[in-house]
């Protein structure tokens, strides 16, 4: 969904190990490429608080919901999320 909105994104499914990619590897990629990690995983939250890794982090606390519901919540709030995160997303359309 973010990609279709013009944001430069990488999904775990785009990575060689797909959804089996280790959190540490995702954090490293985030730091190397100045990318924001978006996750419902509390391990990333804990890592961000203790180690300040990944580079930037958006922690989703929407509970257990379907992917469709999650995408809808995200899409409906994308402008607010971008503003609150101080434009942490880099739009391909605004480089």
C-alpha positions as CSV (number, residue, x, y, z in Angstrom):
1,X,0.0,0.0,0.0
2,X,2.8,2.4,0.9
3,X,4.5,1.7,-2.4
4,X,1.3,2.4,-4.3
5,X,1.2,5.8,-2.6
6,X,4.7,6.6,-3.9
7,X,6.8,5.7,-0.9
8,X,10.1,4.0,-1.2
9,X,9.5,0.8,0.8
10,X,10.8,-2.7,1.3
11,X,8.5,-5.4,2.7
12,X,10.0,-8.4,4.5
13,X,8.6,-10.4,1.6
14,X,11.0,-8.5,-0.7
15,X,14.1,-9.8,1.3
16,X,15.9,-13.0,0.5
17,X,14.7,-14.8,3.6
18,X,11.3,-13.2,3.3
19,X,9.3,-13.3,6.6
20,X,12.0,-15.5,8.2
21,X,14.4,-12.5,8.1
22,X,15.9,-12.0,11.6
23,X,15.0,-8.9,13.4
24,X,18.7,-8.0,13.8
25,X,19.1,-8.1,10.0
26,X,16.0,-5.9,9.5
27,X,17.5,-3.4,12.0
28,X,20.8,-3.4,10.2
29,X,19.2,-2.7,6.9
30,X,17.1,0.0,8.5
31,X,20.3,1.7,9.8
32,X,22.3,1.2,6.6
33,X,19.6,2.7,4.4
34,X,18.0,5.1,6.9
35,X,14.7,3.3,6.7
36,X,11.7,3.2,9.1
37,X,10.6,-0.1,10.4
38,X,6.9,-0.5,10.9
39,X,5.9,-3.4,13.0
40,X,3.4,-4.8,15.6
41,X,6.3,-6.9,17.0
42,X,7.1,-5.9,20.6
43,X,10.7,-7.2,20.1
44,X,11.4,-4.2,17.8
45,X,9.8,-1.9,20.3
46,X,12.0,-3.2,23.1
47,X,15.1,-3.0,20.9
48,X,14.3,0.6,19.9
49,X,13.9,1.6,23.6
50,X,17.0,-0.1,24.8
51,X,19.5,0.1,21.8
52,X,17.9,2.9,19.7
53,X,17.7,0.4,16.8
54,X,16.3,0.2,14.2
55,X,17.0,3.6,12.6
56,X,13.4,4.8,13.1
57,X,10.4,2.8,14.3
58,X,6.6,3.0,14.1
59,X,5.0,0.6,16.6
60,X,1.5,-0.4,15.6
61,X,-0.7,-1.2,18.6
62,X,-3.9,-2.1,16.8
63,X,-4.4,-5.5,18.3
64,X,-5.1,-8.6,16.4
65,X,-6.8,-7.6,13.2
66,X,-6.9,-8.8,9.6
67,X,-4.4,-7.4,7.1
68,X,-7.2,-5.7,5.3
69,X,-8.2,-3.9,8.4
70,X,-4.6,-3.0,9.2
71,X,-4.1,-1.6,5.7
72,X,-7.3,0.4,6.0
73,X,-6.3,1.9,9.3
74,X,-2.9,2.8,7.9
75,X,-4.2,4.3,4.7
76,X,-6.8,6.3,6.5
77,X,-4.2,7.8,8.8
78,X,-1.2,8.0,6.5
79,X,-1.1,11.8,6.4
80,X,-1.2,12.0,10.2
81,X,1.4,9.3,10.7
82,X,3.7,11.1,8.2
83,X,3.3,14.4,10.0
84,X,3.7,12.9,13.5
85,X,6.8,11.0,12.4
86,X,8.3,14.3,11.0
87,X,8.1,13.0,7.5
88,X,10.1,9.9,8.2
89,X,8.9,8.5,4.9
90,X,10.8,9.6,1.9
91,X,8.4,9.9,-1.0
92,X,9.8,9.1,-4.5
93,X,7.7,11.9,-5.7
94,X,9.4,14.5,-3.5
95,X,13.1,13.6,-3.9
